[in-house]
């Protein structure tokens, strides 16, 4: 299971991400209260909800960084983020091209760059950067299957996803099938309460 974006995680990004209980893990000085968290939620999911490696892979400015969790479930070893597969090949590896690295990553999903939505592919090409957050062998699956459509609905109804879905173009692909007809995901339409279909205008005297 993976989440691909066009940010391009750097060494500083994955290093700051690696620290548990960091009040500035998410905000990174942005000054936005809604972004100020301790950064534990995502790490906790990556630590506990996957049996295999769970990692952040980033390429930006011809440098590759890959850091995450690996090891037996529930162990201190797994809970200590490390460079993957090792520091030599996962820590600020220089003079790399994003294209072959992304090609290998997408091949895991039976995809290539041409299968990505046009705007995503163009953004990655323009920036020569991407970030892939990935978890291998998720736990708790019913009969070993991912109910993709149900998962997407839960995502869209989650209060922490609302702002991102409104502000960004988010696409979903499952088993090489584009969900929502290949269009960006959208929040459910909130129907007006009967009798309040149109705005109620009250004139205010001077």
N, C-alpha and C positions, 0 to 999 in steps of 0.2 A: 504494500500500500504506500503510495507516494504522493507528495504535494510539490509541484514544480512551479517556481516563479522566476522572475527575471532580475532579482536583486543581486545575486552573486556574493554569497557569504565569504567574508575575508577572515584572515587569521584572528584579527581583533574580535570579530563577531563570534566565532566559535569559542574563543577563549573566554569572553565575557559570558557566553551562554553556559559554559561548563560549570560555573560557580553556583552551588545551591544556596538558597536563602540570600539572594542578592536583590535588595530593593530597587536597584537601577537596572536589573537584567533586561527588562523590556523597554522601558522609556528611553534609556541611553541619552538622557539630557534633553528629550524632546519638549518637556514642559507641559505635556498633555496629561491631565489626571487620569483619563481613561486608559492610558497606556502604561500607567505605573503599577507594576505587579512585581512579585518576587521571582517570577520566572520558573516557579516550581511545577506548575500544572502540566505543561507540555513535557518537561523532563520526566515527571512521574509517569505519564502515559507511555512515553518511549521506553522507560525502564521496566514497567510492569506488564504492558499490554502486548508485548511481542516476545516470542521465544528466541528468535534470531536477532541479528544486529539491527539496531535502530540508530540512524545517523543523519547528520547534516553534511551534504556534499555541496561545496561551492566552488565556482570558477569565476574569477574576475581579474582583469588586467594581467592575463596569462599566468595566473597563480592558482593552484588548486589547494583546497583545504577540505578535509573530511574528518569529522569527529563525532563520536557518539558512544553508545552502550553496546557492549558485547560480553558474553559470559553466561554462566548458568543463571536461570531466573532466581530473583530474590537474593542474590549474593552481593556482598560489598564490592567484589570485583566488577560485577555488572553495573553497579551504581556509581562507579567512578569513571566519568567520561574520559575516553582516550582517543588518540588519533588512529584512524582505520585505513588500511589494514595494519599500518604501523606508522611511526613518526617519519620514517624516511620517505614514504610515499604519500602520506596524508597531511603533513605539516608544511604549509606554504611552499609546495613544490612549484618551482619556477619554470618559465619558458614552456608552458603547456598551451595547447589549443583546446578551446571549449568543444569543438565539433566531435572529435573522436570520443571524448569523455562522456558527452551527452548521448552519443550514439550507443555506447556500451550500456549506459544506464537505462535508456529507453528500450533497448533490446530485451531487457528483463520482462517488460510488459508487452512484448510482441509489437512494439511501435518503432517508428523512426521519426526523424525531425519533420518529414513531410506529413505525418499523421497529426501533427499538432495544429490547433486552430491558427488561422492565418495571422491574427494579431499577435499571438504568443510567439510564433515562429519568427515573425518580423522583428519583434522587440528583442528576442534573444540574439538574432543576427546583428541588429544595430548596436546592441550593448556589448556583444561578445562576452556575455555573462549569464549565469543562471545559478539557482539554488534548488537542490532536490532534498527534501526531507523525507526519509524513507524508513519504513519498518518492515521487517521480514518475519513471516510466520506468525500472524496475529493470533492471540488467544481468544477463547470464548466464542468461537464461531459455531453456529448451529449446523451440524453435519458437514463441517469443514467448508462452508460456502459463505461468501459475502453477499448479503442482500443489498446490492448497490443502490437501487431506487429508494429503499427504506432508509438506508444510511444517509443519502442525500437529503431526504425530507427531514430527518432529525437534525442534520447540519443546518438547514435553512431555518429551522425553528429554534435554534440555539441562540440565546440572547447575546453571546459573545461573538457570534458570526454575523449578526445583523449589519453592523457598520461596514464590515469588509465587503459583504455581498452588495450593499448599496453603492459603495464607492469604487469598487474594482470590477473588472470583468473576470468572473470565475467560471471555468469550464470543468466538466467531469467526463472521464472516459473509463469504461469498464469492459474488460475483455475485448478491447479494440472497438467498442461501440460507444459512440458519442451520446451522452445522456442529454436530454432536452433538445434533441434534434440538432446538436452541435451549436446551439445558441448559448449565450451566457446564462448561468443560473439566476433565478429571480425569486424574491421573497413572495410569499403568498399575498394575494390581494385581500385587503381588509374591507369587507363590505360595510357600508354605512348603516347606522342604526335607522330603522324605519322612521321616516319623517324628517331625517337630517341628511338627505341625499345631496343637498346643495348648501353652501355656506349661508348662515343667517346674518344678515347685515343690519346693524343698528346705527342709524345716523347719530352723530355726536354734535350737539349744538356748539356754536362758537364759544 
